Every structure is written in structure tokens, then in C-alpha cells.
């Protein structure tokens, strides 16, 4: 499943920034990746996700797309999703979830 980055698409994009420490960065990235691979990718409305780790070691960025906010909310209501979010929340100092829409895409390769 690949993210769709196209300003013509009506897709719900959530960007989560997890503020953490270098020691916990890998655990957050692994947890997000595993949850995506084993749970989220099989749910209705899921489009794609990526996990990025900062070179400074203090942040993990999770870019995730759903067909709608309602699809995301349905996933978050699940017991396994709640357990997963509790797990990553315990590893993070702060989490900043922000919804987005694509406004522009440029490529100059």
C-alpha cells in the first residue's frame, strides 16, 4: 500500500509527530511499522503509511492516509488500536497529531 500524494484526491492524511529520545526512537518506529503491517493495512479505508525517524534521534514522524476521517476513527475505536496507541504514547514525551490535505505536488526529476 502506497501513499497517494495528489492534490486532486480527496484523502484524509494524518501526520503524527512523536517527540521522544534517541533511546526510544527505534521502539516507536518499530511499533508503528508493525501495527501498520499486521492491523491497519487490512482495515477498510486504509490507503498507506510511512514512518520517518529524525536524524537527530528525538522524533518519529508517521504519515498515514485513510479514505476518510470516519475510517480513521473506526480504526481508533478498536481495542488493538487503543493498546497500540497506549504503547507508543508511553514511549513518547509528546505526540502532535495534525490532519492535512495535499495542496501541491511537484517533481523535478
Rosetta blueprint (number, residue, H / E / L):
1 X L
2 X L
3 X L
4 X L
5 X L
6 X L
7 X L
8 X L
9 X L
10 X L
11 X L
12 X E
13 X E
14 X E
15 X E
16 X E
17 X E
18 X E
19 X E
20 X L
21 X L
22 X H
23 X H
24 X H
25 X H
26 X H
27 X H
28 X H
29 X H
30 X H
31 X H
32 X H
33 X H
34 X H
35 X H
36 X H
37 X H
38 X H
39 X L
40 X H
41 X H
42 X H
43 X L
44 X L
45 X L
46 X E
47 X E
48 X E
49 X E
50 X E
51 X E
52 X E
53 X E
54 X L
55 X L
56 X L
57 X L
58 X L
59 X E
60 X E
61 X E
62 X E
63 X E
64 X E
65 X E
66 X E
67 X L
68 X L
69 X H
70 X H
71 X H
72 X H
73 X H
74 X H
75 X H
76 X H
77 X L
78 X L
79 X H
80 X H
81 X H
82 X H
83 X H
84 X H
85 X H
86 X H
87 X H
88 X H
89 X H
90 X H
91 X H
92 X L
93 X L
94 X E
95 X E
96 X E
97 X E
98 X E
99 X E
100 X E
101 X L
102 X L
103 X L
104 X L
105 X L
106 X L
107 X L
108 X L
109 X L
